[in-house]
């Protein structure tokens, strides 16, 4: 009887070892539970990643999900068959969690950039839409046109990645707010419309330049006359006059 128990114990230990070895194939997915998502995202963002790097991380976890799904649903060790379906489901849930974490981080980055562009466009559109009635209006319009020129290259370079980021999130099924998805579709149009308005205002300023130049000369002449009159009155009746 002792011999039988010894054989049984040996068989069990052997089977246990074989099962452990068979399940080691899933250890390659250890990063999914060994790393903290929030800490990894924080370290990633500290590197100031470009859009292509966000895309690479999202695609990585998307592909990893497909690899896990292709793993066998059962692992047989001798007479014992292990069902791995629950393990696969858990691992795939983790890959989705990581993918969404990078996707949401990407979304926050480019949603912020989008709102900054919209704020710039809205502000300059309002300023350039004001009627030009005097020299102060001329100066305000010229200042607005200068801001457009100084920021044009930067905004041109920002709009493309913003639009592409939303396309990427949609492609990899990372949900974004409907309002954001609708706004990004109008971003390029709004910017082009502002540039067109800038050209119109610039042409208008050139057209009315002689009028304001004449007004400026007239104002200067009036100012000189006023100063002259004040000086004469001061000399004749000011506090320094004797008597």
C-alpha positions in Angstrom: 0.0 0.0 0.0 2.8 2.4 0.8 4.3 1.7 -2.6 1.0 2.5 -4.3 0.8 5.8 -2.4 4.3 6.7 -3.4 3.5 6.0 -7.1 0.4 8.1 -6.8 2.3 11.0 -5.2 4.9 10.8 -7.9 2.3 10.9 -10.6 0.5 13.8 -9.0 3.7 15.8 -8.6 4.8 15.0 -12.1 1.4 16.1 -13.5 1.5 19.2 -11.4 4.9 20.1 -12.7 3.8 19.5 -16.3 0.8 21.7 -15.8 2.9 24.5 -14.4 5.3 24.2 -17.3 2.4 24.2 -19.8 0.9 27.3 -18.3 4.2 29.2 -18.4 3.4 30.1 -22.0 1.1 32.8 -20.5 4.0 34.3 -18.5 4.9 36.4 -21.6 1.9 38.5 -20.9 3.2 39.3 -17.4 3.5 43.0 -18.2 -0.3 43.3 -18.2 -0.5 42.7 -14.4 3.1 43.5 -13.3 3.0 47.2 -14.2 0.8 49.9 -12.9 -1.2 51.6 -15.7 -1.3 55.1 -14.2 2.4 55.0 -13.4 3.3 53.8 -16.9 1.2 56.5 -18.5 2.8 59.2 -16.3 6.3 58.1 -17.3 5.2 58.0 -20.9 3.8 61.5 -20.9 7.0 62.9 -19.2 8.8 62.0 -22.4 6.6 64.5 -24.4 5.5 61.8 -26.9 4.5 62.7 -30.4 1.2 61.4 -31.9 3.1 58.6 -33.6 4.2 57.3 -30.2 0.6 57.3 -28.9 -0.4 55.4 -32.0 2.4 52.9 -31.5 1.3 52.1 -27.9 -2.4 51.8 -28.8 -1.6 49.5 -31.8 0.7 47.4 -29.6 -2.1 46.5 -27.2 -4.6 46.1 -30.0 -2.3 43.5 -31.6 -1.5 41.9 -28.2 -5.3 41.4 -27.8 -5.4 39.5 -31.1 -2.4 37.3 -30.1 -4.1 36.4 -26.8 -7.4 35.6 -28.5 -5.5 33.2 -30.8 -4.1 31.2 -27.8 -5.7 27.7 -27.4 -8.9 27.5 -25.3 -7.6 24.3 -23.7 -4.1 23.0 -22.6 -3.9 19.2 -22.2 -1.3 17.6 -20.0 -1.6 13.8 -20.2 -5.1 12.9 -19.2 -5.7 16.4 -17.7 -7.2 19.2 -19.9 -7.2 22.8 -18.6 -9.7 25.3 -19.9 -7.9 28.6 -20.5 -10.9 30.6 -21.7 -11.3 32.5 -18.4 -7.6 33.3 -18.3 -7.7 34.6 -21.9 -10.8 36.7 -21.1 -9.0 38.3 -18.1 -5.9 38.9 -20.2 -7.8 40.5 -23.0 -9.7 42.7 -20.5 -6.2 43.9 -19.3 -5.0 44.7 -22.9 -8.2 46.7 -23.5 -7.6 48.6 -20.2 -4.1 49.5 -21.3 -5.2 50.4 -24.8 -8.0 52.7 -23.5 -5.6 54.3 -21.0 -3.2 55.3 -23.8 -6.1 56.3 -26.0 -7.7 58.5 -23.3 -4.3 60.1 -22.6 -4.0 60.8 -26.3 -7.5 62.3 -26.4 -6.8 64.6 -23.4 -3.6 65.9 -25.1 -5.2 66.7 -28.4 -8.5 67.8 -27.1 -6.6 70.5 -25.2 -4.7 71.5 -28.3 -8.0 71.6 -30.2 -9.6 73.9 -27.7 -6.6 76.2 -27.7 -6.8 76.5 -31.5 -10.6 77.2 -31.4 -10.0 79.8 -28.7 -7.4 81.5 -30.9 -9.6 81.4 -34.0 -12.7 82.7 -32.1 -10.8 85.6 -30.5 -9.2 86.7 -33.8 -12.4 86.3 -35.7 -14.2 88.6 -33.3 -11.5 91.2 -33.4 -11.3 91.2 -37.2 -15.0 91.4 -37.6 -15.3 94.7 -35.8 -16.0 97.7 -38.1 -13.0 100.0 -38.7 -14.1 103.6 -37.8 -11.0 105.3 -36.5 -7.2 104.9 -36.0 -7.7 102.8 -32.8 -9.7 100.3 -34.9 -6.9 100.3 -37.5 -4.3 99.6 -34.9 -6.5 96.8 -33.4 -7.0 95.2 -36.8 -3.2 95.4 -37.6 -2.4 93.8 -34.3 -4.8 91.0 -35.0 -3.3 90.4 -38.4 0.2 90.4 -36.9 -0.9 87.7 -34.4 -2.2 85.5 -37.2 1.1 85.8 -39.1 3.1 85.0 -36.0 1.0 81.9 -35.2 0.2 80.6 -38.7 3.0 78.1 -39.0 2.4 76.8 -35.5 -1.4 76.3 -36.0 -0.9 74.8 -39.4 1.4 72.2 -37.8 -1.1 71.5 -34.9 -4.3 71.0 -36.9 -3.1 67.9 -38.8 -2.1 65.9 -35.7 -5.3 67.0 -33.9 -7.4 65.6 -36.8 -5.3 62.5 -37.1 -5.5 61.8 -33.4 -9.3 61.6 -33.5 -9.1 59.4 -36.6 -6.8 57.1 -34.7 -9.0 56.9 -31.7 -12.0 56.1 -33.9 -10.1 53.4 -35.8 -9.1 51.6 -32.6 -12.5 52.1 -31.0 -11.5 54.4 -28.2 -14.7 56.4 -27.4 -14.6 60.2 -27.4 -17.3 62.7 -26.6 -19.6 63.2 -29.6 -19.2 67.0 -29.2 -15.5 66.7 -29.7 -15.8 64.4 -32.7 -18.1 67.0 -34.3 -16.0 70.0 -33.4 -12.8 68.5 -34.9 -14.6 68.2 -38.2 -15.0 72.0 -38.3 -11.5 72.9 -37.0 -9.8 73.2 -40.4 -12.7 75.1 -41.9 -12.7 77.6 -39.0 -9.0 78.2 -39.4 -9.2 78.7 -43.2 -12.2 81.0 -42.7 -10.1 83.1 -40.3 -7.2 83.3 -42.8 -9.7 84.4 -45.5 -11.1 87.1 -43.2 -7.6 88.3 -42.5 -7.0 88.8 -46.2 -10.2 90.7 -46.6 -9.3 93.0 -43.6 -5.8 93.5 -45.0 -7.2 94.5 -48.4 -9.7 96.8 -46.7 -6.9 98.5 -44.7 -4.9 99.1 -47.9 -8.0 100.6 -49.5 -8.9 103.0 -46.6 -5.3 103.9 -45.9 -5.3 107.3 -47.6 -8.5 108.3 -45.7 -6.9 107.6 -42.4 -3.6 109.1 -43.4 -5.5 112.3 -44.1 -7.3 112.1 -40.8 -4.0 111.6 -39.0 -2.5 114.6 -40.6 -5.6 116.6 -39.8 -5.5 115.5 -36.2 -1.9 116.4 -35.9 -2.5 119.8 -37.4 -5.4 120.4 -34.9 -3.2 119.2 -32.1 -0.4 121.6 -33.0 -2.9 124.5 -33.3 -4.4 123.6 -29.9 -1.0 123.4 -28.3 -0.1 126.8 -29.9 -3.3 128.3 -28.6 -2.7 126.9 -25.1 0.9 128.2 -25.2 -0.3 131.7 -26.2 -2.9 131.8 -23.5 -0.4 130.5 -21.0 2.1 133.1 -21.9 -0.4 135.9 -21.7 -2.4 134.9 -18.7 -0.5 132.1 -17.0 0.7 132.2 -13.4 4.1 133.4 -14.5 2.7 136.7 -16.0 3.5 139.6 -13.7 0.7 141.5 -12.2 
